[in-house]
Amino acid sequence: MMLNVRSGATYSYAKTWPEMEELITRAVEEQRFVVPGVGAGDNVLFFFADGRHTADTHDWWPDNHLHVSVNVTTGYGGLVWYVSPDRADAAGDETSQWCWVSDNPTPPGSDPQVLSDPHSPLCFDPRSTLPVEQIRTALEEFCRAGTGDRPECVRWVHGEINGERLDD
């Protein structure tokens, strides 16, 4: 399996751990998208597949998705994980049936303004934001496993692909 990472219109790929580490570092340390007065974050997509997926690939789609967005100024980020309907049906477990958003049992006292959908623009609820080191740890777990399964080192809550929580 190959790690595919999409940031905006740019695709990157990794097979080795050093290559994956570099992509993780870019996702949590570099930032290009800021909406003044709203928030910041690039909404980078990590997924595993048998080959390279590009903007021109139309005959197959990834079956696993881990979206990450980090506001490097506030030091917080958020995660969204889900799988394709085919993978969910094949897995048959509850985890695969839902879209999941990161959950912080001790959220920051003020809104860290992490964009979950930069094009809306929509920010993660502060209860879904995690310190950047926890985001990095979740990405490392995801990449080391190489399966596309949801990282277990962070807590999750049912949510939407745009980062909204469904527990309100």
Phi, psi and omega in degrees: 000146181243137174283127173247137178227127177244125175233108188065234179261006183260128177254141175227158186222151179210142174240332183258158180299316178301322177294320179294317178303320179297318180291323176297313180300316177301318183294327184259349183244335181260146180214132179241339190251117178227132173249104184308132179079355181244301182170187181215154178149147187259350182051073180269135181256126173252136172203157177253142179207167179290338182215193180273126174261138179228176176296338180266001179277118181234001182260355174203156180229152179296151179257004178218146185215127172233105178270138177228139175222135182229134170264103185293337179289317181271342180079022179236157177213176178218159183231147171226130180230139174198166177236168179291158177302321179297316179293320179298316179297317181294322181289318178069010179258162182296320182304316184287346183278349187239159164269138184238142178240142180303149183228130180247113180292342177230075184295159179297155181291336177233159183292119180281002174051062178260115179294127174264330177222094186297341184271348180283313342280144181226136179256153171298143168301139179307331178291348179256002180264145182231151173303146186304329179294326176290324176298313179302315180299318178295319178295320178297317178299314180302314183288320179295322180293318177068019184250342187087001178290156181294132175298141182256358183281354176235161177275155183226156175222150177303141182203192179247162180300331180279004177095357179287145177275150178249016183259008180276000000 
